[in-house]
Amino acid sequence: MAGFAIAIAVGSNVPARSIAEFAAWAKDAPGGASYGVSAAGGLPHLFAELVGRELIPLERITVATPGADRSEVGAGTRDGRALLCVGVIAAHKGQDILIEALAGLRARPTWRCTIVGSSATDPAFAERLAARAADLGIADRITMTGVLDEGDLDAAYRGADLLVAVIFAFGRQHQFIIIVIQPLNDRNTAARERG
Protein backbone atom coordinates (compact mmCIF):
# COMPACT_ATOMS: atom_id res chain seq x y z
CA MET A 1 0.00 0.00 0.00
CA ALA A 2 1.32 3.45 -0.86
CA GLY A 3 0.08 6.99 -0.52
CA PHE A 4 0.62 9.79 -2.99
CA ALA A 5 -0.36 13.40 -3.55
CA ILE A 6 -1.90 14.63 -6.78
CA ALA A 7 -2.62 18.22 -7.73
CA ILE A 8 -5.52 19.16 -9.95
CA ALA A 9 -5.46 22.54 -11.67
CA VAL A 10 -8.60 23.87 -13.29
CA GLY A 11 -9.14 26.94 -15.40
CA SER A 12 -10.67 30.07 -13.93
CA ASN A 13 -13.80 29.41 -16.00
CA VAL A 14 -14.49 26.21 -14.02
CA PRO A 15 -16.85 27.08 -11.15
CA ALA A 16 -15.74 24.16 -8.95
CA ARG A 17 -13.98 24.81 -5.64
CA SER A 18 -14.01 21.23 -4.36
CA ILE A 19 -13.48 17.85 -5.95
CA ALA A 20 -17.19 17.06 -5.45
CA GLU A 21 -18.16 20.29 -7.25
CA PHE A 22 -15.67 19.46 -9.99
CA ALA A 23 -17.03 15.92 -10.41
CA ALA A 24 -20.60 17.27 -10.61
CA TRP A 25 -19.55 19.98 -13.08
CA ALA A 26 -17.65 17.45 -15.24
CA LYS A 27 -20.64 15.08 -15.36
CA ASP A 28 -22.99 17.90 -16.38
CA ALA A 29 -20.60 19.48 -18.91
CA PRO A 30 -21.73 18.95 -22.51
CA GLY A 31 -19.46 16.24 -23.84
CA GLY A 32 -17.88 15.70 -20.43
CA ALA A 33 -14.64 17.25 -19.25
CA SER A 34 -11.27 16.62 -20.82
CA TYR A 35 -8.01 16.46 -18.93
CA GLY A 36 -4.32 16.24 -19.62
CA VAL A 37 -1.69 14.31 -17.70
CA SER A 38 2.09 14.35 -17.76
CA ALA A 39 2.40 10.69 -18.79
CA ALA A 40 -0.19 8.14 -19.86
CA GLY A 41 -0.36 5.36 -17.31
CA GLY A 42 1.29 7.43 -14.57
CA LEU A 43 -0.18 8.30 -11.19
CA PRO A 44 -2.02 11.43 -12.39
CA HIS A 45 -3.64 9.39 -15.17
CA LEU A 46 -4.55 6.59 -12.76
CA PHE A 47 -6.01 9.13 -10.33
CA ALA A 48 -8.14 10.76 -13.04
CA GLU A 49 -9.46 7.37 -14.10
CA LEU A 50 -10.23 6.33 -10.52
CA VAL A 51 -12.10 9.59 -9.85
CA GLY A 52 -13.87 9.43 -13.21
CA ARG A 53 -15.08 5.91 -12.51
CA GLU A 54 -16.06 6.90 -8.97
CA LEU A 55 -13.70 4.34 -7.43
CA ILE A 56 -12.28 6.87 -4.95
CA PRO A 57 -14.75 8.33 -2.47
CA LEU A 58 -14.85 12.08 -3.04
CA GLU A 59 -14.78 12.78 0.70
CA ARG A 60 -11.25 11.35 0.80
CA ILE A 61 -10.00 14.05 -1.58
CA THR A 62 -8.95 17.53 -0.44
CA VAL A 63 -8.73 20.49 -2.78
CA ALA A 64 -6.30 23.33 -2.19
CA THR A 65 -7.63 26.42 -3.94
CA PRO A 66 -4.83 28.09 -5.95
CA GLY A 67 -3.97 31.75 -5.86
CA ALA A 68 -2.73 34.34 -3.46
CA ASP A 69 -4.52 36.56 -1.04
CA ARG A 70 -4.82 40.10 -2.35
CA SER A 71 -3.06 42.71 -0.32
CA GLU A 72 -3.07 46.46 -0.35
CA VAL A 73 -1.15 48.22 -3.10
CA GLY A 74 2.39 48.97 -2.02
CA ALA A 75 3.35 52.59 -1.69
CA GLY A 76 6.96 51.97 -2.67
CA THR A 77 9.37 54.84 -2.16
CA ARG A 78 9.57 58.43 -3.34
CA ASP A 79 12.69 57.81 -5.43
CA GLY A 80 11.55 54.50 -6.91
CA ARG A 81 14.84 52.73 -6.24
CA ALA A 82 13.98 50.14 -3.59
CA LEU A 83 14.58 46.58 -4.84
CA LEU A 84 13.38 43.44 -3.04
CA CYS A 85 14.62 39.88 -3.48
CA VAL A 86 12.83 37.16 -1.47
CA GLY A 87 14.00 33.56 -1.17
CA VAL A 88 16.30 31.28 0.74
CA ILE A 89 19.89 32.57 0.61
CA ALA A 90 21.58 29.83 -1.44
CA ALA A 91 23.48 29.41 -4.69
CA HIS A 92 20.49 27.88 -6.48
CA LYS A 93 18.58 31.14 -5.90
CA GLY A 94 21.32 33.20 -7.57
CA GLN A 95 21.70 36.11 -5.18
CA ASP A 96 25.42 36.12 -6.09
CA ILE A 97 24.50 36.84 -9.72
CA LEU A 98 22.15 39.59 -8.56
CA ILE A 99 24.95 41.18 -6.48
CA GLU A 100 27.31 41.12 -9.49
CA ALA A 101 24.65 42.69 -11.73
CA LEU A 102 23.84 45.38 -9.17
CA ALA A 103 27.53 46.24 -8.87
CA GLY A 104 27.37 47.34 -12.50
CA LEU A 105 24.85 49.98 -11.42
CA ARG A 106 27.15 51.54 -8.80
CA ALA A 107 27.43 54.84 -10.65
CA ARG A 108 23.69 55.12 -11.17
CA PRO A 109 21.49 57.06 -8.78
CA THR A 110 21.33 55.36 -5.45
CA TRP A 111 19.40 52.12 -5.41
CA ARG A 112 18.92 49.85 -2.43
CA CYS A 113 18.30 46.10 -2.41
CA THR A 114 16.79 44.16 0.48
CA ILE A 115 17.42 40.43 0.36
CA VAL A 116 14.97 38.50 2.53
CA GLY A 117 15.42 34.82 3.35
CA SER A 118 17.01 32.23 5.54
CA SER A 119 20.74 31.65 5.32
CA ALA A 120 20.48 28.37 7.28
CA THR A 121 20.59 26.24 4.10
CA ASP A 122 24.07 27.48 3.17
CA PRO A 123 25.59 29.84 5.77
CA ALA A 124 28.95 29.88 3.96
CA PHE A 125 27.24 31.11 0.77
CA ALA A 126 25.53 33.90 2.73
CA GLU A 127 28.90 34.95 4.18
CA ARG A 128 30.50 34.94 0.72
CA LEU A 129 27.58 36.99 -0.60
CA ALA A 130 28.07 39.67 2.07
CA ALA A 131 31.84 39.67 1.50
CA ARG A 132 31.39 40.01 -2.27
CA ALA A 133 29.03 42.96 -1.83
CA ALA A 134 31.70 44.61 0.34
CA ASP A 135 34.45 43.84 -2.22
CA LEU A 136 32.31 45.42 -4.96
CA GLY A 137 31.69 48.52 -2.87
CA ILE A 138 27.93 48.05 -2.62
CA ALA A 139 27.55 46.60 0.88
CA ASP A 140 25.97 49.85 2.05
CA ARG A 141 23.17 49.37 -0.50
CA ILE A 142 22.47 45.70 0.32
CA THR A 143 20.46 44.66 3.39
CA MET A 144 20.18 40.97 4.22
CA THR A 145 17.35 40.67 6.72
CA GLY A 146 17.13 36.93 7.27
CA VAL A 147 13.68 35.44 7.73
CA LEU A 148 10.87 37.94 8.34
CA ASP A 149 7.57 37.28 10.06
CA GLU A 150 4.43 37.73 7.99
CA GLY A 151 3.86 41.35 9.02
CA ASP A 152 7.44 42.40 8.32
CA LEU A 153 7.45 40.54 5.00
CA ASP A 154 4.23 42.27 3.96
CA ALA A 155 5.83 45.60 4.92
CA ALA A 156 8.89 44.74 2.80
CA TYR A 157 6.66 44.03 -0.21
CA ARG A 158 4.69 47.24 0.33
CA GLY A 159 7.89 49.29 0.64
CA ALA A 160 9.52 47.90 -2.50
CA ASP A 161 9.45 49.53 -5.91
CA LEU A 162 10.67 46.46 -7.82
CA LEU A 163 10.78 42.77 -7.01
CA VAL A 164 13.87 41.05 -8.45
CA ALA A 165 14.79 37.40 -8.79
CA VAL A 166 17.40 35.40 -10.67
CA ILE A 167 16.03 32.65 -12.87
CA PHE A 168 18.18 29.88 -14.30
CA ALA A 169 17.35 28.36 -17.66
CA PHE A 170 19.35 25.23 -18.39
CA GLY A 171 21.71 25.70 -15.45
CA ARG A 172 23.72 28.60 -14.05
CA GLN A 173 25.32 29.36 -17.42
CA HIS A 174 22.01 30.81 -18.68
CA GLN A 175 20.54 33.13 -16.09
CA PHE A 176 18.12 35.99 -16.25
CA ILE A 177 17.33 38.68 -13.76
CA ILE A 178 13.60 39.05 -13.60
CA ILE A 179 12.32 42.47 -12.69
CA VAL A 180 8.70 42.90 -11.74
CA ILE A 181 7.30 46.01 -13.34
CA GLN A 182 3.70 45.72 -12.17
CA PRO A 183 2.85 47.43 -8.87
CA LEU A 184 3.43 45.07 -5.98
CA ASN A 185 -0.19 44.76 -4.98
CA ASP A 186 0.05 40.99 -4.60
CA ARG A 187 2.58 38.25 -5.10
CA ASN A 188 1.26 37.18 -8.51
CA THR A 189 2.68 39.81 -10.83
CA ALA A 190 3.84 40.17 -14.41
CA ALA A 191 7.57 40.22 -15.09
CA ARG A 192 10.07 41.29 -17.72
CA GLU A 193 13.41 39.58 -18.23
CA ARG A 194 16.87 41.06 -18.62
CA GLY A 195 19.66 38.82 -19.85
MOQUITA-V736934 format. One record per residue. N is the residue number from 0. PHI is phi in degrees with one decimal (none if undefined). PSI is psi as a letter, one per 30 degrees, with the letter a starting at -180 (* if undefined). D_LAST is the distance of its C-alpha to the last C-alpha in Angstrom with 2 decimals. Layout:
# MOQUITA-V736934
n->N phi->PHI psi->PSI d_last->D_LAST
n->N phi->PHI psi->PSI d_last->D_LAST
This chain:
# MOQUITA-V736934
n->0 phi->none psi->k d_last->47.83
n->1 phi->-137.6 psi->l d_last->44.13
n->2 phi->-113.6 psi->l d_last->42.07
n->3 phi->-153.7 psi->l d_last->38.59
n->4 phi->-108.1 psi->k d_last->36.23
n->5 phi->-129.4 psi->k d_last->34.94
n->6 phi->-106.8 psi->k d_last->32.67
n->7 phi->-117.6 psi->k d_last->33.44
n->8 phi->-111.2 psi->k d_last->31.03
n->9 phi->-122.6 psi->l d_last->32.63
n->10 phi->-69.1 psi->l d_last->31.47
n->11 phi->-66.6 psi->f d_last->32.12
n->12 phi->-82.9 psi->f d_last->34.97
n->13 phi->-88.7 psi->k d_last->36.86
n->14 phi->-77.8 psi->f d_last->39.32
n->15 phi->-75.6 psi->k d_last->39.83
n->16 phi->-125.7 psi->g d_last->39.11
n->17 phi->-148.3 psi->l d_last->41.02
n->18 phi->-66.2 psi->e d_last->41.61
n->19 phi->-64.9 psi->e d_last->45.15
n->20 phi->-63.1 psi->e d_last->43.96
n->21 phi->-64.8 psi->e d_last->41.47
n->22 phi->-60.7 psi->e d_last->44.27
n->23 phi->-64.9 psi->e d_last->46.59
n->24 phi->-60.9 psi->e d_last->44.02
n->25 phi->-61.9 psi->e d_last->43.24
n->26 phi->-66.7 psi->e d_last->46.99
n->27 phi->-85.8 psi->f d_last->47.63
n->28 phi->-67.1 psi->k d_last->44.67
n->29 phi->-58.2 psi->k d_last->45.99
n->30 phi->81.0 psi->g d_last->45.34
n->31 phi->79.1 psi->a d_last->44.09
n->32 phi->-117.6 psi->k d_last->40.52
n->33 phi->-97.7 psi->l d_last->38.08
n->34 phi->-146.9 psi->l d_last->35.59
n->35 phi->-124.1 psi->k d_last->32.94
n->36 phi->-130.8 psi->l d_last->32.57
n->37 phi->-70.7 psi->e d_last->30.20
n->38 phi->-154.8 psi->k d_last->33.02
n->39 phi->-61.4 psi->k d_last->36.53
n->40 phi->88.3 psi->f d_last->39.07
n->41 phi->-81.9 psi->a d_last->36.74
n->42 phi->-58.9 psi->e d_last->37.42
n->43 phi->-60.8 psi->e d_last->35.72
n->44 phi->-65.9 psi->e d_last->37.82
n->45 phi->-59.0 psi->e d_last->40.93
n->46 phi->-58.7 psi->e d_last->40.39
n->47 phi->-59.7 psi->e d_last->40.08
n->48 phi->-67.5 psi->e d_last->43.24
n->49 phi->-63.7 psi->e d_last->45.12
n->50 phi->-68.1 psi->e d_last->44.31
n->51 phi->-60.9 psi->e d_last->45.07
n->52 phi->-93.7 psi->g d_last->48.41
n->53 phi->57.9 psi->h d_last->49.12
n->54 phi->-93.4 psi->f d_last->49.56
n->55 phi->-114.7 psi->k d_last->47.56
n->56 phi->-61.6 psi->k d_last->49.15
n->57 phi->-60.5 psi->f d_last->46.78
n->58 phi->-68.5 psi->f d_last->47.82
n->59 phi->-90.2 psi->g d_last->46.22
n->60 phi->-111.2 psi->k d_last->42.74
n->61 phi->-112.1 psi->k d_last->40.60
n->62 phi->-111.5 psi->k d_last->37.86
n->63 phi->-98.8 psi->j d_last->35.01
n->64 phi->-70.4 psi->k d_last->33.93
n->65 phi->-74.0 psi->l d_last->30.14
n->66 phi->117.6 psi->a d_last->28.35
n->67 phi->-130.5 psi->k d_last->28.11
n->68 phi->-67.6 psi->k d_last->30.72
n->69 phi->-72.1 psi->k d_last->30.12
n->70 phi->-130.9 psi->l d_last->30.21
n->71 phi->-65.9 psi->l d_last->30.91
n->72 phi->-66.2 psi->k d_last->28.32
n->73 phi->-70.7 psi->k d_last->26.82
n->74 phi->-79.2 psi->f d_last->28.03
n->75 phi->67.1 psi->a d_last->25.09
n->76 phi->-124.5 psi->l d_last->25.99
n->77 phi->-67.9 psi->e d_last->27.55
n->78 phi->-89.5 psi->f d_last->24.85
n->79 phi->70.0 psi->g d_last->21.89
n->80 phi->-121.8 psi->g d_last->20.05
n->81 phi->-95.5 psi->j d_last->20.61
n->82 phi->-101.0 psi->k d_last->17.65
n->83 phi->-134.2 psi->k d_last->18.53
n->84 phi->-126.4 psi->k d_last->17.16
n->85 phi->-120.3 psi->k d_last->19.68
n->86 phi->159.1 psi->l d_last->20.21
n->87 phi->-52.9 psi->k d_last->22.19
n->88 phi->-82.7 psi->j d_last->21.39
n->89 phi->-162.6 psi->l d_last->20.58
n->90 phi->-55.8 psi->e d_last->18.25
n->91 phi->-69.0 psi->f d_last->17.30
n->92 phi->-94.3 psi->f d_last->15.96
n->93 phi->76.4 psi->g d_last->13.61
n->94 phi->-62.2 psi->f d_last->15.06
n->95 phi->-65.3 psi->e d_last->15.16
n->96 phi->-68.5 psi->e d_last->11.40
n->97 phi->-61.1 psi->e d_last->11.59
n->98 phi->-59.3 psi->e d_last->14.57
n->99 phi->-61.6 psi->e d_last->13.09
n->100 phi->-65.3 psi->e d_last->10.29
n->101 phi->-65.9 psi->e d_last->13.21
n->102 phi->-61.4 psi->e d_last->15.41
n->103 phi->-68.6 psi->f d_last->13.64
n->104 phi->-103.5 psi->g d_last->14.92
n->105 phi->-52.4 psi->e d_last->18.44
n->106 phi->-78.7 psi->f d_last->20.05
n->107 phi->-72.2 psi->l d_last->18.91
n->108 phi->-51.9 psi->l d_last->21.42
n->109 phi->-55.1 psi->k d_last->22.00
n->110 phi->-113.9 psi->l d_last->19.64
n->111 phi->-135.2 psi->k d_last->20.64
n->112 phi->-128.4 psi->k d_last->18.96
n->113 phi->-102.5 psi->k d_last->21.22
n->114 phi->-109.3 psi->j d_last->20.40
n->115 phi->-109.4 psi->k d_last->22.87
n->116 phi->156.8 psi->l d_last->23.92
n->117 phi->-74.4 psi->k d_last->26.37
n->118 phi->-102.2 psi->g d_last->26.20
n->119 phi->-64.6 psi->f d_last->29.08
n->120 phi->-64.6 psi->e d_last->27.07
n->121 phi->-148.1 psi->i d_last->26.04
n->122 phi->-58.7 psi->e d_last->27.79
n->123 phi->-64.6 psi->e d_last->27.07
n->124 phi->-63.1 psi->e d_last->23.29
n->125 phi->-61.1 psi->e d_last->23.85
n->126 phi->-65.2 psi->e d_last->26.04
n->127 phi->-62.6 psi->e d_last->23.57
n->128 phi->-61.9 psi->e d_last->20.90
n->129 phi->-63.3 psi->e d_last->23.50
n->130 phi->-65.6 psi->e d_last->24.60
n->131 phi->-66.5 psi->e d_last->21.17
n->132 phi->-60.3 psi->e d_last->20.73
n->133 phi->-65.7 psi->e d_last->24.22
n->134 phi->-59.4 psi->e d_last->23.56
n->135 phi->-83.5 psi->f d_last->20.62
n->136 phi->77.5 psi->g d_last->22.96
n->137 phi->-122.0 psi->g d_last->21.22
n->138 phi->-59.2 psi->e d_last->23.51
n->139 phi->-71.7 psi->f d_last->25.32
n->140 phi->-103.1 psi->f d_last->22.32
n->141 phi->-109.9 psi->k d_last->21.50
n->142 phi->-120.0 psi->k d_last->23.98
n->143 phi->-105.8 psi->j d_last->24.18
n->144 phi->-88.0 psi->f d_last->26.74
n->145 phi->79.0 psi->a d_last->27.31
n->146 phi->-75.6 psi->k d_last->28.43
n->147 phi->-111.4 psi->k d_last->29.54
n->148 phi->-72.5 psi->l d_last->32.30
n->149 phi->-56.9 psi->e d_last->31.76
n->150 phi->-65.0 psi->e d_last->33.01
n->151 phi->-68.9 psi->e d_last->30.91
n->152 phi->-66.5 psi->e d_last->27.74
n->153 phi->-59.4 psi->e d_last->28.58
n->154 phi->-63.6 psi->e d_last->29.17
n->155 phi->-63.8 psi->e d_last->25.77
n->156 phi->-62.2 psi->e d_last->24.12
n->157 phi->-65.1 psi->e d_last->26.50
n->158 phi->-87.6 psi->f d_last->25.85
n->159 phi->-90.4 psi->k d_last->22.05
n->160 phi->-94.7 psi->e d_last->20.33
n->161 phi->-138.6 psi->k d_last->16.85
n->162 phi->-102.1 psi->k d_last->16.10
n->163 phi->-121.4 psi->k d_last->12.98
n->164 phi->-152.5 psi->l d_last->12.17
n->165 phi->-99.0 psi->k d_last->10.06
n->166 phi->-117.2 psi->k d_last->10.00
n->167 phi->-101.6 psi->k d_last->10.62
n->168 phi->-117.1 psi->j d_last->10.93
n->169 phi->65.4 psi->h d_last->13.66
n->170 phi->94.8 psi->l d_last->13.99
n->171 phi->-67.1 psi->f d_last->12.43
n->172 phi->-73.1 psi->f d_last->11.28
n->173 phi->-125.9 psi->j d_last->8.43
n->174 phi->-119.5 psi->l d_last->6.87
n->175 phi->-133.6 psi->k d_last->4.83
n->176 phi->-97.2 psi->k d_last->6.53
n->177 phi->-95.6 psi->k d_last->8.71
n->178 phi->-118.7 psi->k d_last->10.89
n->179 phi->-77.8 psi->k d_last->14.23
n->180 phi->-111.8 psi->f d_last->15.72
n->181 phi->-84.8 psi->k d_last->19.01
n->182 phi->-53.5 psi->k d_last->21.85
n->183 phi->-80.6 psi->i d_last->22.25
n->184 phi->-94.6 psi->f d_last->25.51
n->185 phi->-161.3 psi->a d_last->24.94
n->186 phi->-96.0 psi->g d_last->22.57
n->187 phi->-110.3 psi->j d_last->21.68
n->188 phi->-128.5 psi->l d_last->19.26
n->189 phi->-80.0 psi->l d_last->16.78
n->190 phi->-137.4 psi->l d_last->13.07
n->191 phi->-128.3 psi->k d_last->10.13
n->192 phi->-104.4 psi->k d_last->6.50
n->193 phi->-127.0 psi->k d_last->3.79
n->194 phi->-85.7 psi->* d_last->0.00
